[in-house]
Amino acid sequence: MLALNLLALVAAVAATDSASSSTPSVTDVDILQYALTLEHLEAAFYKEALGKFKSSDFASGGEQYTLFQQIAGHEQTHVETLTSVIGADKATKACNYSFPYTDVGGFKALAQVLEGVGTSAYLGAAHYLTNPAYVTAAGSILTVEARHSAWLATTNGEDPWPGAFDTPLGLNQVYSLAAAFITSCPSTNPALPVKAFPALSASTASNLKAGESVTFNLPSTVNSTSGQLYAAFLTGGTIEYAPYTVNQSVTIPTSVNSTGTIYAVITSSNSSVTDDNTVAGPAVLQFNGL
């Protein structure tokens, strides 16, 4: 069983590599700039929220607020460290952002999404790095992001881990999720070898279970003339597929037996998920295991 799981995880990482095969050659500095782009977003997110809310707005007599302050400090340290490694004159700068939450509950739910995406981003990008020192540094950040994600899931009443393996995401998949929060960026920022896919969301994105139906919202550019489509559910080291028709619900395969965060992509293939066959997504879904 362990061997099969490891093979599945290797296949999932290979899929993220394949998903990025049509992008320009990716350098170590590109990956560092990509990571810094995500860290800027997270740091800005926590700074905004902690300036908007006070400790009494949180549960546990302000203990959660204190822990969120620590997380905010971690993200700012990540920004400063990556900026130093790249060089302050060359490092990408923070963008302008818009985060869709109005209360503490919405903030905590979005924090869980961002930390989960951050974990998947580092996991999916690590194999591009060639400098061993950068691999170690990225791994050190990855483990902290994973701890943030686990604590947030527990705080939100969900499983602290989805299973034995986390889900790696490709560069474009992660950027597609991040782009939803970016309103503008400095024109002097270096270009990244990434692109955003059409956005994908679900009418119900939380408390989902295998065997249930879910309806996806796609851009108007995706219509019934797009040919046979599939909903791909990415979880841990596996990808499960279900036939999908635009404007109709899809039944989540019973083989999706993980809990926590699962990513969904609309694709024209039922055997792989790549940049070339991605129609829209990813969407972030939360599966209930408690």
LOMI-400233 format. One record per residue (C-alpha): residue number from 1; residue in one letter; x, y, z. Coordinates in pm, 1 decimal. Each point is the difference from the previous one (the first is absolute). Layout:
residues N
n, res, px, py, pz
NUM, A, X, Y, Z
...
This chain:
residues 290
n, res, px, py, pz
1, M, 0.0, 0.0, 0.0
2, L, 284.2, 240.3, 86.1
3, A, 165.8, -64.9, -334.9
4, L, -324.4, 71.1, -185.7
5, N, -50.6, 324.1, 191.9
6, L, 354.5, 114.0, -73.7
7, L, -45.1, -76.9, -368.8
8, A, -320.6, 202.6, 2.3
9, L, 176.6, 294.0, 160.5
10, V, 283.5, -14.7, -252.5
11, A, -260.4, -4.0, -276.4
12, A, -168.4, 305.3, 149.9
13, V, 327.6, 193.0, 11.8
14, A, 71.6, -109.0, -357.2
15, A, -340.8, 136.4, -94.4
16, T, 91.1, 343.1, 135.4
17, D, 319.0, -15.2, -206.5
18, S, -198.5, -98.1, -307.7
19, A, -250.0, 272.3, 74.2
20, S, 277.7, 255.4, -28.3
21, S, 175.0, -151.5, -301.7
22, S, -136.5, 265.5, -236.0
23, T, 140.5, 289.0, 205.9
24, P, 343.9, 156.2, -61.3
25, S, 304.1, -150.6, 169.7
26, V, -29.3, 54.9, 373.9
27, T, 305.5, 110.3, 198.9
28, D, 68.1, -6.4, 372.4
29, V, -50.3, 377.0, 13.2
30, D, -336.3, -39.1, -173.8
31, I, -110.4, -238.6, 273.3
32, L, 124.8, 232.7, 272.6
33, Q, -190.2, 291.2, -158.5
34, Y, -307.1, -221.8, -30.0
35, A, 26.7, -92.7, 368.2
36, L, 48.6, 365.1, 93.9
37, T, -313.4, 92.4, -194.9
38, L, -198.6, -242.1, 214.5
39, E, 165.8, 109.6, 323.5
40, H, -77.4, 365.4, -74.5
41, L, -364.9, -96.2, -44.0
42, E, -13.8, -192.2, 327.3
43, A, 182.6, 271.0, 194.7
44, A, -237.4, 267.1, -131.2
45, F, -299.9, -218.1, 81.8
46, Y, 94.5, -41.0, 365.2
47, K, 109.7, 361.9, 40.2
48, E, -335.9, 122.2, -127.4
49, A, -204.6, -238.4, 214.7
50, L, 191.6, 60.4, 321.7
51, G, -42.5, 372.0, -53.6
52, K, -372.0, -45.2, -52.6
53, F, -76.2, -231.4, 293.4
54, K, 98.8, 13.7, 366.6
55, S, 80.3, -280.8, 241.1
56, S, -349.3, -1.6, 153.6
57, D, -144.7, -87.3, -342.2
58, F, 168.1, -340.2, 20.3
59, A, -79.6, -305.5, 207.8
60, S, 205.1, -133.0, 292.6
61, G, 39.9, 334.8, 171.1
62, G, 224.7, 145.3, -268.6
63, E, 227.5, -303.9, -24.2
64, Q, -90.8, -46.7, -366.3
65, Y, 81.7, 363.6, -70.1
66, T, 345.1, -48.3, 151.0
67, L, 60.1, -308.5, -213.6
68, F, -112.7, 185.4, -311.8
69, Q, 249.8, 272.0, 89.0
70, Q, 268.9, -268.0, 7.1
71, I, -109.0, -131.0, -340.2
72, A, 5.8, 354.3, -138.0
73, G, 353.5, 34.6, 132.8
74, H, 103.5, -322.6, -171.3
75, E, -135.3, 117.2, -335.7
76, Q, 175.4, 336.2, 30.8
77, T, 324.5, -179.0, 85.1
78, H, -43.9, -216.6, -310.2
79, V, -40.9, 318.8, -206.1
80, E, 311.8, 157.3, 147.5
81, T, 206.8, -316.6, -38.6
82, L, -94.1, -60.5, -363.1
83, T, 53.6, 368.0, -80.0
84, S, 348.1, -18.5, 151.8
85, V, 90.8, -315.5, -192.1
86, I, -120.8, 140.6, -333.3
87, G, 134.2, 349.6, 66.6
88, A, -213.4, 295.5, 101.7
89, D, 53.3, 174.6, -334.9
90, K, -116.5, -304.2, -198.3
91, A, -263.4, -152.4, 228.3
92, T, -366.5, 25.3, -94.4
93, K, -195.6, 253.9, 202.9
94, A, -337.7, -36.6, 168.0
95, C, -310.4, 47.3, -213.8
96, N, -339.2, 144.9, 86.8
97, Y, -247.8, -258.8, 123.3
98, S, -367.1, -52.6, 71.1
99, F, -97.7, -267.6, 250.6
100, P, -368.3, -103.4, 16.2
101, Y, -76.8, -29.2, 370.7
102, T, -211.1, 215.6, 230.1
103, D, 31.9, -164.7, 341.1
104, V, 235.1, -213.7, 207.4
105, G, -159.0, -322.4, -122.3
106, G, 54.3, 96.8, -362.6
107, F, 356.4, 106.4, 75.3
108, K, 82.4, -332.1, 165.9
109, A, -154.6, -198.4, -285.7
110, L, 196.8, 196.8, -259.1
111, A, 318.0, -32.7, 207.5
112, Q, -40.7, -377.6, -14.6
113, V, -34.7, 15.3, -378.3
114, L, 307.0, 219.8, -44.0
115, E, 219.3, -210.8, 227.5
116, G, -112.7, -317.0, -176.4
117, V, 77.5, 149.7, -339.8
118, G, 336.5, 117.1, 132.5
119, T, 84.1, -352.5, 110.8
120, S, -102.3, -143.4, -337.6
121, A, 195.2, 273.4, -179.4
122, Y, 332.0, -74.6, 169.8
123, L, -57.5, -373.4, -35.9
124, G, -69.9, 29.3, -371.4
125, A, 285.6, 239.9, -75.4
126, A, 278.8, -163.9, 200.5
127, H, 112.3, -228.2, -282.6
128, Y, 89.3, 299.8, -218.7
129, L, 272.1, 115.1, 239.8
130, T, 356.1, -104.4, -80.9
131, N, 191.6, 178.3, 277.5
132, P, 1.6, -227.8, 307.7
133, A, 1.1, 301.6, 232.7
134, Y, -319.9, 128.2, -159.7
135, V, -158.8, -343.7, 28.8
136, T, 71.2, -3.1, 372.5
137, A, -127.2, 356.4, 47.6
138, A, -319.9, -71.4, -193.9
139, G, -51.2, -320.3, 197.3
140, S, 36.9, 193.2, 323.8
141, I, -272.9, 242.9, -108.6
142, L, -218.5, -285.3, -127.7
143, T, -8.8, -173.6, 336.7
144, V, -102.4, 320.1, 176.7
145, E, -275.7, 64.8, -255.3
146, A, -123.4, -354.9, 61.0
147, R, -7.8, 61.4, 375.8
148, H, -200.4, 317.4, -56.1
149, S, -240.2, -193.0, -220.3
150, A, -45.9, -280.6, 253.2
151, W, -63.5, 239.9, 288.2
152, L, -250.1, 201.5, -203.5
153, A, -188.2, -312.8, -103.3
154, T, -28.0, -104.8, 363.8
155, T, -108.9, 350.1, 101.1
156, N, -269.2, -12.1, -268.0
157, G, -127.3, -336.8, 124.1
158, E, 148.2, -210.3, -279.7
159, D, 259.0, -275.6, -27.0
160, P, 351.3, 137.6, 58.5
161, W, 134.1, -213.0, -285.2
162, P, -165.8, -140.0, -314.9
163, G, 183.6, -331.5, 0.1
164, A, 346.9, -147.9, -30.3
165, F, 100.2, 234.7, -284.7
166, D, -55.4, 365.6, -85.7
167, T, -103.1, 114.3, -347.4
168, P, 264.1, 161.0, -224.5
169, L, -122.9, 270.7, -237.9
170, G, 169.2, 126.2, -314.9
171, L, 122.5, 356.8, -44.6
172, N, -293.9, 107.2, -214.9
173, Q, -251.9, -170.8, 225.9
174, V, 126.3, 191.4, 302.2
175, Y, 23.3, 328.7, -187.0
176, S, -357.6, -45.3, -119.9
177, L, -113.9, -17.0, 362.4
178, A, 218.3, 293.1, 109.0
179, A, -110.6, 218.2, -291.3
180, A, -352.6, 9.5, 140.5
181, F, 127.5, 222.0, 284.0
182, I, 236.9, 223.0, -201.0
183, T, -142.8, 326.0, -133.8
184, S, 319.9, 159.9, -131.0
185, C, 378.4, -31.3, 25.4
186, P, 293.0, 238.0, -46.6
187, S, 97.5, 23.8, -366.0
188, T, 362.2, -48.4, 102.7
189, N, -59.2, -348.2, 139.9
190, P, 186.2, -267.7, -196.4
191, A, -217.8, -216.4, -221.4
192, L, -70.4, -349.5, 128.0
193, P, -18.9, -303.8, -232.5
194, V, -360.7, -60.9, 100.4
195, K, -352.2, 61.6, -125.1
196, A, -342.8, -5.5, 160.4
197, F, -262.0, -246.9, -118.5
198, P, -367.3, 104.2, -15.5
199, A, -140.1, 17.9, 352.1
200, L, -201.0, -287.7, 142.1
201, S, -221.2, -0.2, 308.1
202, A, -257.6, -231.9, 151.8
203, S, -350.5, 92.0, 110.5
204, T, 75.7, -190.8, 319.4
205, A, 367.4, -22.4, 86.6
206, S, -5.2, -126.7, 359.4
207, N, -123.9, -302.3, 195.2
208, L, 5.7, -212.3, -315.0
209, K, 11.9, -378.3, -9.5
210, A, 71.3, -262.5, -263.1
211, G, -315.3, -106.7, -181.7
212, E, -162.7, 341.9, 33.5
213, S, -72.1, 235.7, -287.9
214, V, 175.6, 330.3, -52.5
215, T, -67.7, 276.4, -251.4
216, F, 291.5, 193.6, -144.2
217, N, -10.3, 358.7, -122.2
218, L, 202.1, 57.7, -315.4
219, P, 67.6, 310.7, -210.9
220, S, -238.2, 63.2, -288.3
221, T, 280.6, -85.6, -241.6
222, V, -39.8, -364.2, 100.4
223, N, -317.5, -141.0, -147.2
224, S, -159.3, -323.2, -110.6
225, T, 186.3, 12.5, -332.3
226, S, 330.8, -56.3, 177.3
227, G, -31.7, -374.9, -55.6
228, Q, 11.3, -273.1, 262.2
229, L, 126.0, 137.5, 327.5
230, Y, 94.2, -154.7, 331.6
231, A, 20.5, 118.9, 356.9
232, A, 333.1, -107.9, 142.6
233, F, 28.5, -20.0, 378.4
234, L, 360.2, 32.6, 123.3
235, T, 68.0, -144.9, 342.0
236, G, 330.9, -115.2, 143.8
237, G, 169.8, -217.3, -257.6
238, T, -310.3, -79.5, -203.9
239, I, -227.2, 159.2, -258.9
240, E, -357.4, -124.1, -37.8
241, Y, -216.4, 88.6, -300.8
242, A, -371.5, 37.5, -63.8
243, P, -175.0, 88.3, -329.7
244, Y, -105.9, 363.6, 4.8
245, T, -259.5, 196.3, -196.1
246, V, -4.4, 379.2, 16.4
247, N, -286.0, 141.7, 209.9
248, Q, -74.4, -339.5, 150.8
249, S, 103.4, -144.8, 333.1
250, V, 261.3, -272.4, 21.8
251, T, 10.9, -287.8, 243.6
252, I, 320.0, -14.0, 202.3
253, P, 154.0, -346.3, -54.2
254, T, -29.7, -232.3, 297.0
255, S, 371.5, -70.4, -45.0
256, V, 71.9, 350.3, 132.7
257, N, 45.3, -123.5, 353.8
258, S, 214.7, 279.6, 141.6
259, T, -105.1, 277.2, 234.6
260, G, 104.7, 362.0, 28.2
261, T, 100.2, 201.3, -305.5
262, I, -50.4, -152.1, -343.4
263, Y, 60.0, 187.6, -325.1
264, A, -229.3, -28.3, -301.5
265, V, 95.2, 73.1, -360.2
266, I, -217.0, -12.5, -311.1
267, T, 196.6, -175.1, -272.0
268, S, -49.6, -154.4, -342.3
269, S, 181.0, -318.7, 105.3
270, N, -88.8, -280.3, 237.8
271, S, 354.8, -131.5, 24.1
272, S, 214.8, 301.5, 88.4
273, V, -15.8, 364.3, 105.2
274, T, 236.0, 226.1, -195.9
275, D, 14.0, 364.2, -104.2
276, D, -106.5, -95.8, -350.4
277, N, -317.1, -183.6, 102.1
278, T, -104.3, 220.9, 292.0
279, V, -321.7, 187.5, -74.6
280, A, -46.2, 173.0, 335.6
281, G, 116.2, -17.7, 357.4
282, P, 109.3, -98.6, 247.6
283, A, -285.2, 48.2, 244.5
284, V, 59.4, -57.8, 370.0
285, L, -240.4, -246.3, 161.7
286, Q, -21.2, -98.2, 364.8
287, F, -100.1, -358.0, 74.6
288, N, -141.7, -75.9, 342.2
289, G, 157.7, -283.6, 193.1
290, L, -107.8, 89.2, 353.8
